Amino acid sequence: MTVEGNRSSRREFVTKVGRFASVASLSSLTPAAAMAASNSLSAVSATAGDWDLSWLTTLASAADRAVFDWPSLGDPADPQVLYFAARYLDNCEAVYAPRKYEVRVVLNIRTQAIPAALNDATWERYALGAEYKVNDPVTQKPAIRNPFWHRAPEPSPGVVLPTLEDLLRRGAIVLVCDFALMHLAERLATKATRQPEEMHKELRNGFIPGAFAVPSGIFGLAKAQNAGCAFVRL
């Protein structure tokens, strides 16, 4: 994409999310006032326009919480973001007495990692393995299922890779950058000679269970940190 194209995309994005300017205004408040305002916004939850913010309520009850940024898809045979998130949960389990604490991890999926949040049917229908050059760890061919979501049916002997499914069972929250999702929708719509808006809606309906769309990865990361998450940069 050209420099001018990047600028144009950014301008379009700013226009689309202008209604969230009230969140940005928190930076001008004192820490105490900002926290009060943030809590007030969190209470909006699922009624915040087109966005479901109920995940903030889930975060609020956790004593320990961290957000893991996931901008690049990576290798499903070596899923580093999932490794580190699982390690954090294991560490908390080792430190605290059983059932005496609550910990949450947030996976902030954005940019090139967007397919990680899409289900198997979507991967197969739009050949996302070939689109993103991701091979299935078992077949070593372009993946036709989401290899980050659940474990391969025939994993390598002695190797247990963490999966999104594992982390979701442990209370993880998955955020999906809608800005990046729209870019993917536009690309796929062009190939299929369809309307981008129609494709975007279909991709939204193709999320793995437990995933939440956010206006952008930037918004998701900032919102999670405002809610008390430590930021883990890989």
N, C-alpha and C positions, 0 to 999 in steps of 0.2 A: 504494500500500500504506500502511496506517495505521502510526503510530509503534509501536503495540503489535504489529502484524504484523511490522515490522522486528525488534523485540526478540525475538519468538518465533522468527523465522527464524535469528537469530544464536544463540539458545539451542540450537536443534536442531543447528546447524552445529557448535557447540562440543562437543555430545554425540557427534556422529558422528566427529569427529576427535580425540577424547580420547586415543586410543591413540598419538597422535603427540606427547604431552606431553614425552617424553624429548628431543625436538628443542629445545623451548622452554627446557629446563633448561640448555642450553649457555650461556645468557646469564649464569649465575652463576659460570661458570668463568673462569680466566685466559685471555688470548688463545691462549697455547700449548696449554693443556689443551683449549680449545674447538676448536682446529684438529685436534688429535689425535682428539677425540671425533667431530668432523664427518667426518674421514677414515674412521673406524671405521664410522659410519653409512652412508657412501657405499659401503663395501665390501659392504653388504647387497644392493645393486643390485636385481635383479629378484625377490628373495625377500622384499622388504619388504611383506608382506601382499598386498593387491590392487594395489599400486602398482609400476610399473616405473621404477626409478631408474637404469637403465643409462646414461642420458644424462649422469650425473655423471662416469662413466668417460671418456666422450668429451670432456667439458670439461677433465678433468685434464691431458690431453696438450697443450693449447693454451697458447701463450706469451701471447697476447692474447685477452681475452674480455670480452663486454659483454652485459648483459640489457636489452632494450627492452620497457618496459611498454606493453600494448595494451588499455586498458579500454573504448574506444569504437570502434565498427566503422569509422566514417569513410566517405569517398567513394572508391569504387574508381577513379574518374577522377583522384584525387589522393591516393594511398595514402601518407600522410606517414610512418607507422611504417616501411613498407617502404623508402621513400626514404632515411631516416636510417640504417637498418641496412645497406643497400647501400652508402651513402657511407662508413660506417665500414670495411666490407670493402675498398672501393676505396682508402681512405686507407692502410690497412695494406699493401696490395699496392704502393702507390706508395713507401712508406717502406722496406720491407724488400726484400732481394734475392729474386728468384723462387725458389720452392721452399725457402727458407731459414727459413721460419717457419710457424706454424700458428695460425690465428685462428678463433674461434667466436663466433657471435651467438646469443643466446637470445631468442625472441619469447614474452613472457608474456601469453597471450591470456586475458582474463577479462571479467567483467561483461557489457556489451552487445556485446562483440566476438566472442563465442563462435562465431557462424556462420562466421567466417573459417577456423575449423579443421575445417569439415565439407565433405564431398565434393559433387560435382555432383548425384549421385543424391539425396542428402539435401536439398539446396536445392530441387530440383524437386518431390520427393515432398511436402514440407511447406511449399511456397511461401514459403521464407524471405525471398526478395526483397520480397514483399508484406508479410510479417510485420515486417520491419525497415526497410521503406521504402528499399530499396536498388535503384537502377536499374542495368541493364546499360549500360556505357559505349557499346556499339555500338547496341543497339536502343532505348535510353532508356525501356525498359519494365521493370517489376519483374523482377529477375534470376531466372532459373530454373537458373542454374549459379553456382558460386562465382567471382565476378569478381576475388577477391584471390588465388586459387590459381594460375591460369594466364592467360596473355595472351589477350585477346579475339581471335577468329578474323580480325577485320578492324580492327586498331587504326588510330587516326587517323594520317594521313601524317606522318612525321617525329617521332612521339611514341612513345617506348619506355618503358612503365611497368614498374617492377620488380614482380615477383610473388613469392608464396610459393614457387612452383616454382623460380624462379631462385635464391632464397636457400637452399632446401634442397639444391640442387645444389652450393652453395658451403659446405655443412656446417652450415647453421643448425639449431638445435634449437627445436622448437615445443612449448610447454607449454600445456595447456588446463585452466582452472579447472573442476573437477568440481562444485563448489558451484553455480556459475552454470549449468553444463550441466544439473544436476538441476532448477533453476528453469525452464529452457526445456522440459525433458521434462514437467514438471507442466503447463505451459501448453498444450503441444501435445496431451498426453494428454487434457486436459479437452475440447478441441475435437474430438478423434477418439473420445471415449468409450472410452478405453483405460486400462490401469493405468500409473501413472507409472514404476514400476520397469521395466516392459517397454519403455516408450518410452526410458527412460534407457539401457538396454542397447543398444537399436537406434542411438541417437545415438552411443554410444561406438564401435560398430562402423562408424559412418559418418565417422570421422576421415580427414583427408587422410593420405597416407603420411608417416611420420616424425613424427607428433604423439604426445605423451605426456600422459596425464591426470595431474594432481596434485590433492591434496585441495582446494586453494583457490589462487587467484591470489596470496594473501598468502604461502602456503607456498612456491609456486614462485619468487616473487621473492626471498624470504629465502634459500631453498636455493641459488639461483643466485649470490647475493651471497656466501654462506658459502663457495661453491666458487671464489671469486675474481673473479666478474664485476663490472665497473664498472656502476653503475646509470645508465641513460640515461633521463631523464624528459623527455617531449616537452611 
